[in-house]
Amino acid sequence: MLQFKTIIEPFRIKSVESIKFTEREERATALAQAGYNVFLLRGEDVLIDLLTDSGTGAMSAAQWGAIMQGDETYAGSRSFYRFRDVVQDLTGFRHVIPTHQGRAAERILFHSVLKPGDVVPNNNHFDTTRANVEVEQAEARDLVIPEGRVPSQVHPFKGNVDLAALEWTLAQDGGRVPLVMVTVTNNTGGGQPVSLENLRGVRRLCDRFQKPFFLDACRFAENAWFVKTREPGLSGRTPKEIAREMFSLADGCTMSAKKDGLANIGGFLALNDDAWAERCRNLLILTEGFPTYGGLAGYDLEAVARGLEEVVEEPYLHYRIRSIEYLHERLVAAGVQVIQPAGGHAVYIDARALLSHIPPREYPGIALVNALYVEAGIRGVEIGSVMFGRQPDGSEKSPAMDLVRLAIPRRVYTQSHIDYVAEAVIGVAAIKHELRGFRITKAPAVLRHFTAQFEPLAA
Ligand code: F0G
């Protein structure tokens, strides 16, 4: 019997969308007009868009078919019950509250349960999660293991929570901790997974200190695949069984269905506590909509329900994780500094190491993102001093890393697209000494990375 090494895309393509080729000069002009912030470009001017894996995936024929079955009844829609059943089958949580995306679930949860001065521990808060904690005047405290902060260090579960640090936080500040969160996979830390063993450790501490434990579950299926392939004794379990066990250790979750829901929009908050669920539903009605649609169309609920079934299929996850690893391997082979090991949804380039001639306060991540766009039409995103450098009191502090994330949309690009991306990154790395830092000319007080404007610094 032949043994194949090539892992192929587990789908064939039924519908295609053209991408636009532009000249370097056009891109340089477009970027200058966008204030040197790739968030402000027109999507059309991007050849390969790796800004995010969120809401950018390709839906399956079965999802598009399900969309036609969407029931747009305002209250008690059939599509809600289908959605609820799929979410409950996967997570086991009693209350399922649909929201238009992940941050709406975060805002509803945090606004319902946090008060000023509270502390929310997490491995690493993603930007919107952090902002939704801080807007309640609470502290978002990152407690990832020390290995998770060192880009070059290899560790199978770099997203794990530092259990000793969590224990310390709960012992010292327990009175101010209304819940503990863990993000799977840990996006900010490089798309790195959290082991089941670590989640069990968090559960034990939460039991001891009587704290509810919530997962930020955006990329739960990718996390389940890493558990299956890396955690001893679990290779025989299906990704769905592992995902169920992850959820069974928690009391609730926030979810952006734009990632592992394989949908273009959608999310949910799911939890067991009746009183919290009631508070959250009341706020949902105020800001999102009636509890059986939560800001989504009936057809969106159908797309998410089907997506949650497809995302735990083994051939899909095998291809998904391997395709990220493939890009990672090519960059490592060429000597480009990347976070080790490959993440589940993205490759993270260590811009601070690669562009060591540009200090963090001159935003090496922005320099690299902008060069990738101008040279190759590729759009990545800075996860570093611009995204996280501004403190709630307005001061500046460089975070542990300056990264550039190349997030791969699900089921969208083929291997030749990825080969082109590898060639582009390696090409830019070869001319790194020509790259210069940037200065911020205009920025809002919070979440500045989305709309800030920059100016290139002179050579
Ligand atoms: N939590 C994590 C870990 C995320 O990565 C995101 C979104 C959210 C919460 C919020 O979900 O976008 O549906 O409101 N991350 C996207 C990204 C935007 O590009 O990584 P949302």
Residues whose N, C-alpha, C, O or C-beta is under 5 A from the ligand:
A	BS01	F0G	L51 T52 D53 S54 Q101 G102 R103 A104 F126 T128 T183 T185 N187 D216 C218 S256 K258
